[in-house]
């Protein structure tokens, strides 16, 4: 047993050449690689650029209200017409009287003369029968006949001219009435034209103002539509930025999950490394434990097997380096095992 212990002590230090740490797990390495390649999502940059462009466009927006002017153009001034009629005088009477009046009166005058001659002949016949023909009585009767003829001729002529005058005056009045009516109709037509011109001017002003209002409304609609378009584009840019942020957060969350799984994977690998090293240490110390166990059997004092955790540098390494060897190397080994050389000798002597 002593020889075994000395043989074990003379063995060089057996270093553990296995894996000391688990190292980076594949999932961790994958997470590290992805983290190294992390970039800000392009959608965030695009959204920022879009928002900047929209801001510049909004700054350049301007609206100048239209000026509404009077569209009314007054028509030409209305000049009232004048109404005139002619006076009926000699000239008008001659103009309107029958130009054949004398020819119309001649038959009546001739008939009056013929009747006067018949009367004169009858008077002469009566006077001749009475034996007074050629006397003063005949002269008186002839004079009376001539006077009656003159009166009759004057009556015929006067009545004819009076009738012609009345008809001429009636015709003149009718012409003047028609002339006055024509003037009135003309004036009414001019008044109607002036009214139409005024109505047209008013409608033109109304339509012109309505056109200006419609143009202004169209400009306002265009301005509002453009502003709404910018607002919609800005909302789209904000949504795009939010989606980019969500994408970035999702990527970071995935990396976190991947890193967590990698840590779990590394922990499992670390347990395997620790188990391998513990197995190595147990196998390396097993011969020394056996020597201790044998020593306990020899001493009659069974000792429970003890487990020793060897730290670096271990006493075996020290032995390998020659730091503990000397004249008392065996005693050093026995003391390390909890024994002494005197006890070993006594036990051995008692048992032999």
Secondary structure, 3 states (H helix, E strand, C coil): CHHHHHHHHHCCCCCCCCCCCCCCCHHHHHHHHHHHCCCCCHHHHHHHHHHHHHHHHHHHCCCCCCCCCCCCCCCCCCCCCCCCCCCCCHHHHHHHCCCCHHHHHHHHHHHHHHHHHHHHHHHHHHHHHHCCCCCHHHHHHHHHHHHHHHHHHHHHHHHHHHHHHHHHHHHHHHHHHHHHHHHHHHHHHHHHHHHHHHHHHHHHHHHHHHHHHHHHHHHHHHHHHHHHHHHHHHHHHHHHHHHHHHHHHHHHHHHHHHHHHHHHHHHHHHHHHHHHHHHHHHHHHHHHHHHHHHHHHHCCCCCCCCCCCCCCCCHHHHHHHCCCCCCCHHHHHHHHCCCCHHHHHHHHHHHC
